[in-house]
Amino acid sequence: MASGSPRRFELLKTIIADFVVRPADSDESFDPATPPAEAVSMLALRKAEAVARTVGGTAAVIGADTLVYKDGRFFGKPAGRGEAFSALKTLSGSPHEVYTGVAVVVGAQKICRCQKTTVTIGVISDETIYNYIDACAPFDKAGGYGIQDITDFAAVSFEGDYQNVLGLPVELTKEILKEAADWPLWK
């Protein structure tokens, strides 16, 4: 797995008993005009390919990347308290989308897909946003929040895959792995 995310680790453990974590060192830049599904797919593939180059052979490498998107703007991991506040203030009170790209690379073969979930965080006050940031330190989470802990501070609803918002859409990952298992390389 080409990610150091503890949430992705726990989610992947639900479908794969034994795997190795090797966080990717890959370029995470992209043109902000890139459509969200394309952006996360590209980033997930970069991660998987970066790790696949280091392990070689027939190891299956899974990469994933999650971004939050609202009104033409991407929200990745906030660099600090100010960015986290700004993101949460912008996301508060209306729907936004969470996109996760999942890629599997085995040798020269690769599959990449994307999952989208629509999330609505209720209106939250500035004080509550700061309380959330101080309590949960969301600096490793796209959009500056974790859906698993923001529910203690605000009303949250979603349409789609909850696990996608956590960082790894498990059903989509299973589909990709099943497709990859049919590659001639594995036969």
C-alpha positions as CSV (number, residue, x, y, z in Angstrom):
1,M,0.0,0.0,0.0
2,A,1.5,3.3,-1.2
3,S,0.1,5.4,1.7
4,G,0.9,6.1,5.3
5,S,-2.7,7.0,6.2
6,P,-3.8,5.1,9.3
7,R,-7.5,5.3,8.1
8,R,-6.6,3.7,4.8
9,F,-4.5,1.0,6.6
10,E,-7.5,0.1,8.8
11,L,-9.9,0.0,5.8
12,L,-7.6,-2.1,3.7
13,K,-7.2,-4.6,6.5
14,T,-10.9,-5.3,6.1
15,I,-10.2,-6.9,2.7
16,I,-6.5,-7.9,2.8
17,A,-5.1,-9.7,5.8
18,D,-1.4,-9.2,5.0
19,F,0.2,-6.3,3.2
20,V,3.1,-3.9,3.5
21,V,2.8,-0.2,3.9
22,R,5.3,1.9,1.9
23,P,4.3,5.6,1.7
24,A,4.9,7.0,-1.7
25,D,7.2,9.8,-2.4
26,S,5.5,11.2,-5.5
27,D,4.6,14.6,-7.0
28,E,1.2,15.7,-5.6
29,S,0.9,18.8,-7.8
30,F,-1.7,19.2,-10.5
31,D,-3.4,21.9,-12.5
32,P,-6.3,23.2,-10.4
33,A,-8.4,23.3,-13.6
34,T,-8.2,19.5,-13.7
35,P,-11.6,17.8,-13.2
36,P,-11.7,16.3,-9.6
37,A,-12.1,12.7,-10.7
38,E,-9.1,13.0,-13.0
39,A,-7.0,14.8,-10.4
40,V,-7.4,12.1,-7.7
41,S,-7.0,9.3,-10.2
42,M,-3.8,10.8,-11.5
43,L,-2.4,11.3,-7.9
44,A,-3.4,7.8,-6.8
45,L,-1.7,6.3,-9.9
46,R,1.5,8.4,-9.3
47,K,1.7,7.0,-5.7
48,A,1.2,3.4,-6.8
49,E,3.7,3.7,-9.7
50,A,6.3,5.4,-7.4
51,V,6.2,2.5,-5.0
52,A,5.9,-0.1,-7.8
53,R,9.2,1.1,-9.2
54,T,10.9,0.4,-5.8
55,V,9.5,-3.1,-5.3
56,G,9.4,-4.3,-8.9
57,G,8.3,-7.8,-9.9
58,T,4.8,-8.9,-9.6
59,A,3.9,-7.1,-6.3
60,A,0.5,-5.5,-6.5
61,V,0.7,-1.9,-5.3
62,I,-2.4,0.0,-4.2
63,G,-2.3,3.8,-4.3
64,A,-5.1,6.2,-3.1
65,D,-5.6,9.9,-2.9
66,T,-8.5,11.9,-1.6
67,L,-9.5,15.5,-2.3
68,V,-12.4,17.6,-1.2
69,Y,-14.0,19.8,-4.0
70,K,-16.4,22.7,-3.8
71,D,-17.4,25.4,-6.3
72,G,-14.4,24.8,-8.5
73,R,-11.9,24.7,-5.6
74,F,-9.8,21.8,-4.3
75,F,-9.2,21.3,-0.5
76,G,-6.3,19.1,0.3
77,K,-4.5,18.7,3.6
78,P,-4.3,22.0,5.3
79,A,-0.8,23.4,6.0
80,G,-1.8,24.8,9.4
81,R,-4.5,26.1,11.6
82,G,-5.4,29.1,9.4
83,E,-5.8,26.9,6.3
84,A,-7.9,24.4,8.3
85,F,-10.1,27.1,9.5
86,S,-10.6,28.6,6.1
87,A,-11.4,25.2,4.6
88,L,-14.0,24.4,7.3
89,K,-15.5,27.8,7.1
90,T,-16.0,27.4,3.3
91,L,-17.3,23.9,3.6
92,S,-19.7,24.7,6.5
93,G,-23.4,24.9,5.6
94,S,-23.6,23.5,2.0
95,P,-22.7,20.4,0.1
96,H,-19.3,19.5,-1.2
97,E,-17.8,16.5,-2.9
98,V,-15.2,14.1,-1.7
99,Y,-13.3,12.3,-4.4
100,T,-10.9,9.3,-3.8
101,G,-8.9,7.8,-6.6
102,V,-7.7,4.2,-6.2
103,A,-5.0,2.7,-8.4
104,V,-3.5,-0.8,-8.6
105,V,-0.2,-1.3,-10.4
106,V,1.4,-4.7,-11.1
107,G,4.4,-4.6,-13.3
108,A,3.4,-2.5,-16.4
109,Q,-0.3,-3.1,-15.8
110,K,-2.5,-0.6,-14.1
111,I,-6.1,0.1,-13.2
112,C,-7.3,3.4,-11.7
113,R,-10.8,4.4,-10.7
114,C,-12.5,7.1,-8.7
115,Q,-15.4,7.3,-6.2
116,K,-17.4,10.4,-5.3
117,T,-19.4,11.1,-2.2
118,T,-21.4,14.2,-1.5
119,V,-21.0,15.5,2.1
120,T,-22.9,18.3,3.9
121,I,-21.5,19.7,7.1
122,G,-24.1,21.8,8.9
123,V,-23.3,25.5,9.7
124,I,-20.7,25.7,12.4
125,S,-19.6,28.8,14.3
126,D,-16.0,30.1,14.2
127,E,-15.6,29.1,17.8
128,T,-16.7,25.5,17.1
129,I,-14.4,25.3,14.1
130,Y,-11.4,26.3,16.3
131,N,-12.5,23.9,19.0
132,Y,-12.6,21.1,16.3
133,I,-9.2,22.0,15.0
134,D,-7.7,22.1,18.5
135,A,-9.3,18.8,19.5
136,C,-8.7,16.8,16.3
137,A,-5.7,18.3,14.6
138,P,-7.0,17.6,11.1
139,F,-3.8,18.5,9.2
140,D,-3.5,15.1,7.6
141,K,-7.0,15.1,6.2
142,A,-8.3,16.5,2.9
143,G,-10.6,19.4,3.5
144,G,-9.3,19.8,7.1
145,Y,-11.7,17.3,8.6
146,G,-12.3,13.7,9.3
147,I,-15.9,12.7,8.9
148,Q,-15.4,10.2,11.8
149,D,-14.7,13.0,14.3
150,I,-16.4,16.2,12.9
151,T,-19.8,14.7,13.8
152,D,-19.0,15.5,17.4
153,F,-19.0,19.2,16.5
154,A,-21.5,19.5,13.7
155,A,-24.4,17.8,11.9
156,V,-23.1,15.9,8.9
157,S,-25.0,14.1,6.2
158,F,-23.7,12.3,3.1
159,E,-24.8,10.7,-0.1
160,G,-22.6,7.8,-1.3
161,D,-19.8,5.8,0.2
162,Y,-18.9,6.7,3.8
163,Q,-15.6,4.8,3.5
164,N,-14.7,6.9,0.5
165,V,-14.8,10.0,2.8
166,L,-12.5,8.1,5.3
167,G,-10.0,7.8,2.4
168,L,-10.5,4.3,0.8
169,P,-13.7,3.2,-0.9
170,V,-13.5,-0.5,0.1
171,E,-16.0,-1.9,-2.4
172,L,-14.3,0.0,-5.3
173,T,-11.0,-1.3,-4.1
174,K,-12.3,-4.9,-4.0
175,E,-13.6,-4.5,-7.6
176,I,-10.2,-3.2,-8.8
177,L,-8.3,-6.0,-7.1
178,K,-10.7,-8.6,-8.5
179,E,-10.1,-7.2,-12.0
180,A,-6.3,-7.1,-11.4
181,A,-6.5,-10.8,-10.3
182,D,-7.5,-11.7,-13.9
183,W,-4.4,-10.2,-15.4
184,P,-2.2,-12.7,-17.3
185,L,0.8,-11.7,-15.1
186,W,-0.9,-13.5,-12.2
187,K,-1.8,-16.7,-14.0
